[in-house]
Amino acid sequence: MRMPVSLFIIAAFLASLAIHVFADTPANCTYEDIRGKWIFMIGNKGHDQTLNCSSFASPVMKLEITLYFPDLAIDQFGNTGFWTIIYNQGFEIVITGRKYFAFSKYKQDGNNITSVCDQTLPGWSHDIFDRNWACFIGQKTEELRPKQTVFSHKELRVESGRLYRQNDEFIHQINQQQKSWQATRYPQFEKMRIEDMIKMKGGRKSTIASIPKPAPVTPEVAIKAKRLPDNFDWRNYNDINYVSPVRNQGNCGSCYAFASLAMNEARIRVMTNNTLTPVFSPQDIVECSEYSQGCDGGFPYLISGKYAEDFGLVEEECNPYKGIDGKCSTKPSCQRHYSTKYQYVGGFYGACNEELMRINLVENGPMAVSFEVYDDFFHYKGGIYIHTGLRDKFNPFEITNHAVLLVGYGVEPSTGQKYWVVKNSWGETWGEMGFFRIRRGTDECSIESIAVQSEPVL
């Protein structure tokens, strides 16, 4: 049987995906590394979510699971489920009413990183109701050659200690080169180090140098998308604003937490017609989540979905935002709010596209998205952002993966340019009162590649 054209294109992408990163963990494992037959060695069940799996070494049962293209999982008994790679960090499987999540194994010796992609670090398994937890480790039946990577950030770390300085010539060049958006100087940035600015746009451990391209649009999705309005905005839907207030993450690389929580805040507002208007605590994520790296970065899939389902979210007063790492200080008596049905838009990593994002946005509410941040984006004042290709020669920035909240889309009447409307977490004095617009339909800065959505539990 011949493979459909759309799946062939996705397969070609996934087979060639080789992401060079310094991400949530230093592991660098691709889709093809993970796809195949795995043996899971599982410990005693019956624990709760406080289970510590970091030193797990006492398996009592074995499970064989084969992971097929694009997201099919089958165990040795013939039961079927689904799976997805999580960026290049690890993978999650859902089968026979249980979930299995683990980070890929790696070894670190100074700046020398060895990715062991045919093994996992100790991971967590639990039933879909989050009641019955166990630890496990995974071993792929096909032995893979370890990947050697050297990270040498010594020179960059020295440079990043300098104070950030804005370059008026660079801002002038941005405004001279194009007319789609306007650049400006932001005085509040002058007090920050370059390292602080890197954290503000995602942090080094959220860096992904190669992000999947949008998947092909199927005829069924294209038909459904044609029925959508040309312009849509959850800030003014039937004269009601369903988006929670803009916040400021400061110089902590916690954008992944702000975007994830903002999605849950907005979707609860949509589901209850603003009867419930919670504001959740990013500090709880920064301090307490084992699925991220605090102020050094993280990814929305593991927070807006997995952490929110496994551990729940607390409201801001339970752990007010400090923007620094530290021990978990969330009040134990605080109520937890949960989400479920979390996934990459399209169902798995690599299946997203513009039309699926528009459909999900209109039908379900705002969602967390990620995109690559370049030097010029810091100076955005208003208009439809399109990366200029210019680089500020004074600032040694890396391209980072910044998480934000998608709230709407539209078409500029005067030019016909399509755009997304996005909520940032850099305060109301930045951009268009804390929001920005960015070109739509061209995967500008990879914004149409890895959207994440989940459903709050009321």
Salt bridges, closest charged atoms under 4 A:
GLU32 OE1 - ARG35 NH2 3.10
ASP33 OD2 - LYS147 NZ 2.53
GLU64 OE1 - LYS37 NZ 3.44
GLU92 OE2 - LYS306 NZ 2.77
ASP130 OD1 - HIS126 ND1 3.14
GLU142 OE1 - LYS140 NZ 3.80
GLU159 OE1 - ARG162 NE 3.11
ASP168 OD1 - ARG185 NH2 2.56
GLU190 OE2 - ARG185 NH1 2.57
GLU195 OE1 - ARG204 NH2 2.60
ASP196 OD1 - ARG193 NH2 2.95
ASP233 OD2 - ARG235 NH2 2.68
ASP284 OD2 - ARG336 NH1 3.19
GLU287 OE2 - LYS322 NZ 3.26
GLU309 OE2 - LYS99 NZ 2.45
ASP310 OD1 - HIS126 NE2 2.98
ASP310 OD2 - LYS306 NZ 3.14
GLU315 OE2 - HIS337 NE2 3.32
GLU316 OE1 - ARG247 NH2 3.07
GLU354 OE2 - LYS418 NZ 3.29
GLU354 OE2 - ARG440 NH1 2.75
GLU355 OE1 - ARG358 NE 3.09
GLU363 OE2 - LYS224 NZ 3.12
ASP375 OD1 - ARG391 NH1 3.97
ASP376 OD2 - HIS387 ND1 3.06
GLU398 OE2 - HIS153 ND1 3.57
GLU398 OE1 - ARG204 NH1 3.16
GLU412 OE1 - ARG437 NH1 3.34
GLU432 OE2 - ARG437 NH2 2.88
GLU444 OE1 - ARG439 NH2 2.53
GLU455 OE1 - LYS341 NZ 3.89
